[in-house]
Amino acid sequence: MAIDQLNGQGLVIGGSKVKFELLSEDDAADPKIGVQVAQKLVDAGVKAVIGPYNSGVAMPASRVYNDAQIVLVVIASNPKITTQGYPYVFRVTPTDNALGGTMGTYAAKEIALKRVAVVDDRSAYGVGGIILDQNPRGKDFSARYEKRFNLKPLMYSISFYDGVMVVAEAMKKANSVDPKKFAPAMAAVNYKGIAGTYEFDSNRDLKNSPVTVYDFKSGNPVPVKTY
């Protein structure tokens, strides 16, 4: 959707009309395969990569992309991904720290819990997101998504969509599709997306990461509040 929208705009960057193309690969949530995929995309000459959303894959793959000077926009939540000092690695979703802090705030202020229990399921995974129907952009995105794919937006749909748009915005600001030129512009970008405003801190994490708290009713997750 994002690529079609951008191509429909007939963008001219660096004096030439640009066409965005999607090159999709499956890392199978496996770190070794993720590194192989990263090298394959590097060899293909891509300018930017959106993903992975698996932290275990993002950690080793991020080095491959950064060394090749290709912008990587991760969806994964492990805070360590963006503290490696890689100038080409950005994150467009909340970190585990942000997710945990939000849950603590909700527990203390909204339901006044005094004691909590933490369940360790032996995974390194956390979930964040927004409630689409809370804003006009979200409603419009949801409607367009359902019309095109005949299903409701998947968990990371907005993150991938906004990630593409943020990269395009950085390219326009830098007037270049060269990652060495638009990566610095991306670090300084201020872009209003579906999920919120994208602006990065010194680690290239979002300064403000929207997180939605869910409750379960009849076995189904129901959004309660977005921070």
N, C-alpha and C positions, 0 to 999 in steps of 0.2 A: 504493500500500500504506500509506504513512504517513498519508495523508489519511483513508482508510477506517478505519484504526486509531484516529485521533484522534476522528473523528466517532462511532465506536462507544463512546467513553468518555463521551459526553454532557457535555462540559466546560462549565462555567459561568464566564465571565470578565466581570468588571465588572458582575455581577448578572444577566447574560443568558446563555442557552445559545447557544453559538457553533457554526457549521457551517463547516468548511473546504471551499473549492472550488478545483479546479485549472483554471487558465486557461493553456493551452499555446500558445507561439508559436515559430516557427523563424527564427533569425537568419541561417541559411545560412552561418555562420562568416564573415560579411561585416561589417566595422565599420559601414558606412553603413546596412545593413539592421538591424544591431544597435541603432543609435540610433533608427531608426524604430520598431522593436519596443518599445524602452524607452519611447518617448513614447506609444505605443499602450496599453501597460500602465499607465502613469501616468494617462492619460485614463480608463482603465477603473476607476480607483480601487482598485487592488490595495494590500494592506498590506505585502507582502513578496515578493521575487523570489528564486528559487533558481537560480543560474546567472549568466552564461554560463560554459562551461568553456574557451572560447577566449580567450586573453589579449588578442589583437588586438581582439576585440569588447568584452571586459570593460572595457578602459581608457576608451574614449569613452562607453560606456553607463553606467558607474559615476557619471559626473558628472550625467547626466540623472536617475538615481534619487536620488542624494544631494540634488540641488537641489530635488527634489520631496518630500524627507523621507520616502522609502520605503526600508525596509531591504533591502539587497542582500546575498545570501550567495553569493559567487563560488566556483567550483570551479577557476578558472584559477590558474596557478602563477607568473606574473610578479610579482616582489616589488614593483614600482612601483605596482601596483593599490591596495595598502593603505598606501602612504606618501604619498598625496596629501592626507592630513588630512581625509578624508571620514568623519564620525562614523556614517554609516548603512551603511557598507560593511564587511563581514566576510568572512573566508575560512575554509572548513572543510576545506581540503586543504593539503598541504605547498607551500611556495614552492620556486622553482628553487634557492635557496640551501640549503634543507634537503635537497632531493634530491641536489644535488651533494656536500654534506657527508657524507651517508650513504654515497654511493658511494665516497667517499674513505676513509671509516672501514672499510667492508667490504674494499676493495682492500688497505689497509694491515694490518688485523688478522686478517682471515679467510684471505686467500690470499697475504699477504706480498709483494705486488707492489713492485718497486723502480722500475720505469719504466712509464708509461702513455701511451697515445695518445688524443687527443680528436678525434672526427670531427664536423665541422660540416656538417650537412645543410641549412643555410640556413633552418631553421625555429626558432621560439621556443618549442618545446614540450618539456615534461618529463612523465614519468609516475610516479605514486606509487600506493600502495594497501596493502591488508592481505591476509593469507591467512585466508580465512573459516573454514576448518576448525581454526584454532588456538584458538578460544574458543567456548563454548556459544552465545553470542549470534550469532556468525557462522554457526554450523551451523544454528541455528533460522531465521535470516534467509534463508539459502540454500535451505533446504527449503521455506519458505513462498513464496519467489520462484519456484522451479522449479515448484511445484504450481500457482501462479496463471498464470504466463506460458509454462510448458512449455519453458523454457530456463534456462541458468545465469545468475546475475547478471552484468550488463554492467559494464564498467570503472568507471563512475561511479554505479552504482546505489546503493551504500551512502552515498556522499557526498550525493546528492540526498535519500535517505531520512533520514539523520541531520540534514541541513540543515533539513528541514521540522520535525523533532522539536525541534531547538534553538530555532527560532523560536517554536514552541508553548510551550516551557518558559519562554522570556523573557516571553511574553504572560501566562502564569500567574503568574510572579514579579511582574510589574508590575500584574497584575489589570486589564489593558487591552489592546485590540487596536489602539490608536493607536500608530503607529511612533514618534512623538515621546516616548512614555512607555515602550514596551518596548525601544527601541534601547539606552537606558542600562542596562536590566536585562540585556540580552543581553551587553553588554560585561563584566558581572560574573557571568555564568552559569557554573555548573559542572555539566555534564550528562554522564552516562555513556551513550554511544551504542554502536552496533555496532562502529565503527572504534576506539573508545577514549573517553577523557574530553575533552570540549570545554570549553576554558577559554582565553580570549583575552588576548593581551598588549596593550600600549599602542597598537599599530598595528592591533589587531583581527585579528591572525593567531593561529593556534593556538600555545599555549605548548609543546605536545608533539604533533608531527605524525607519526603512524605511516607508515613507508615500507617497502615490501617490495622486496627485491632478487631479480631473476629470472635464471635461466640458460636457455639454449636447448638442448633435446634433440629431435633429429629434426625440427628446424624449428619447434618449439612452445615457448612460454615456460613455464617451470616455476618456481614460487616456491621460493626457497632460504631466506631469512631475513627476518624483519620487525624493524625497529628502532623 
